[in-house]
Amino acid sequence: MSSREEDLNIPASSDPRVVVLGAGFGGLTFVRKFRNSGYQVVLIDRNNFHQFQPLFYQVAMAGLEPSAIAFPIRKVFQKRENVFVRQAEILEVDPEERLVVTDRGNVQFDFLVIGIGAVTNFFNNEAIAQKSYSLKTLGESLGIRNRIFEDFEESLMSRNYNDRQKLIDFVIVGGGPTGVEMAGALAEMKRYIIPKDYRELDPGEVDIYLVQSGEHLLPGMRPESQQRAERYLSDMGVTLILNDRVVDYDGESVFLKNGDPILAEKLIWAAGVRCPEVPGLSGEEQVDNKGRFLVDQHCRVKGFENIFAVGDIARMDTDDYPYGHPQVAQVALQMASYVASFLDKRGHSKEKKPFVYKDKGALATIGRNKAVADLPRFSLGGFLAWLIWLWVHLYALIGTRNKLIVVINWMWNYFTYDTALRLIIKQKGNSAEAKQES
Ligand SMILES: Cc1cc2nc3c(=O)[nH]c(=O)nc-3n(C[C@H](O)[C@H](O)[C@H](O)COP(=O)(O)OP(=O)(O)OC[C@H]3O[C@@H](n4cnc5c(N)ncnc54)[C@H](O)[C@@H]3O)c2cc1C
């Protein structure tokens, strides 16, 4: 229970206090970069670990174990005496009182950096929200992994074709990098794993549908990358449904706006994000229609000198990005570094330059030796793009141990055409219950 009388037990200090909400790409990077010992820094997250979202789909597909892409927050700051980490659910911000309210108590701030990211957007469709799977947390990734293998097990005991189809078919909604990567990984599972593990099952019966409301996959990437990705996936046996949208789902049939219903008990929703509300600070004048905080050129939330927002939850309109920056890791990292330097130089008379995003390109992998890369000057596909994808993700992962485990897993998967983690590990009860809890 939250209470304004309780507090998070942060030692009193005469130094100004920066409270950082969220230890994702933005929040964690801010605290790592902000090394000014004249401040007290409090970092709050609901988890005691940082999670590397770009590789969630590999956990869902049994290619990596969850611990390989998560890192304990406290370990990052073991040697930073002015940094205090608290595991708590952020409930509210009171800008007048300079107070953050959490489920474990409150904390006062002089400066606030908000980096709580985004959540899945189901566009107000309750049925889809309740019955589909999304890929926004490690818990959800594990939930998908459990469900996939539970359903394959069950399918072997089903004599009825339609019942089997519901268990072994997949519908993925959203043709962005997450949907594309998930579809590619499923197609590889169908090709390399099913014939070995589930010999009695006809792999030809496993259908993978990728539904995208627009004309092309990977909106935002160059046309040549979009076409390459579409070609790769089609060649791998993925059915692409473009220019259509999923309008309803009852847990067994996926209803499209234009086409016939598809039988599938696994609908994976990767069709968009919105930002969580921050009560006390999400007035209409502060947020856009995706729930992002409107920020100035220094990442300060509109109307406040001491409250910053970074990453997915920040919308900064510039000439190059009139509707805000893309919600990707690089933006969060760069905004967080900028705010760290901005606060560090606070009080210096020199005028601070506005934030400028350096676009380093976009990547999506589709499968073995197949990826697409939009680099600042040109686009690439195939093996070279795939190597770039591997290197960039490995480089961005936190922790030498994690990097090592991921490399070993990738090499194992590559040379054996196999993934080693096809375990059904339930939290409690069945995986649907686990999903509700995650
Ligand atoms: C499946 C998937 C794949 C992706 N792939 C790519 C990719 O390939 N390349 C790329 O550039 N980007 C990718 N992204 C996007 C990228 O992960 C985000 O842009 C990035 O994580 C944004 O960073 P952030 O710091 O704003 O938020 P996040 O990294 O999401 O961090 C938010 C943090 O806030 C915490 N939090 C949220 N609400 C609360 C609360 N109420 N109380 C306490 N703590 C809270 C969360 O636990 C989390 O630690 C992907 C995202 C997903 C979901």
The ligand as a Gaussian input file, in Angstrom:
#p B3LYP/6-31G(d) Opt

LIG

0 1
 C       10.111000      -7.315000     -28.214000
 C       10.823000      -6.002000     -28.466000
 C       11.846000      -5.946000     -29.388000
 C       12.509000      -4.743000     -29.629000
 N       13.538000      -4.729000     -30.537000
 C       14.231000      -3.598000     -30.710000
 C       15.346000      -3.577000     -31.591000
 O       15.682000      -4.578000     -32.217000
 N       16.047000      -2.411000     -31.722000
 C       15.682000      -1.282000     -31.019000
 O       16.359000      -0.261000     -31.147000
 N       14.636000      -1.275000     -30.199000
 C       13.905000      -2.395000     -30.018000
 N       12.841000      -2.393000     -29.163000
 C       12.458000      -1.142000     -28.515000
 C       13.350000      -0.838000     -27.320000
 O       13.438000      -1.966000     -26.490000
 C       12.769000       0.355000     -26.588000
 O       12.746000       1.441000     -27.473000
 C       13.605000       0.704000     -25.382000
 O       13.584000      -0.358000     -24.445000
 C       13.101000       1.980000     -24.715000
 O       13.861000       2.245000     -23.590000
 P       13.199000       2.973000     -22.341000
 O       14.296000       3.212000     -21.370000
 O       12.399000       4.126000     -22.793000
 O       12.164000       1.933000     -21.731000
 P       12.378000       0.433000     -21.291000
 O       13.664000      -0.109000     -21.757000
 O       11.133000      -0.273000     -21.675000
 O       12.463000       0.515000     -19.701000
 C       11.388000       0.869000     -18.903000
 C       11.689000       0.402000     -17.479000
 O       10.712000       0.973000     -16.614000
 C       10.235000       0.004000     -15.718000
 N        8.866000       0.376000     -15.363000
 C        7.853000       0.666000     -16.215000
 N        6.752000       1.028000     -15.546000
 C        7.084000       0.965000     -14.236000
 C        6.365000       1.228000     -13.029000
 N        5.080000       1.654000     -13.022000
 N        6.993000       1.048000     -11.856000
 C        8.275000       0.622000     -11.826000
 N        9.013000       0.374000     -12.929000
 C        8.420000       0.549000     -14.117000
 C       10.329000      -1.309000     -16.497000
 O       10.433000      -2.394000     -15.613000
 C       11.594000      -1.098000     -17.325000
 O       12.745000      -1.558000     -16.644000
 C       12.153000      -3.578000     -28.904000
 C       11.122000      -3.638000     -27.969000
 C       10.451000      -4.838000     -27.741000
 C        9.354000      -4.906000     -26.725000

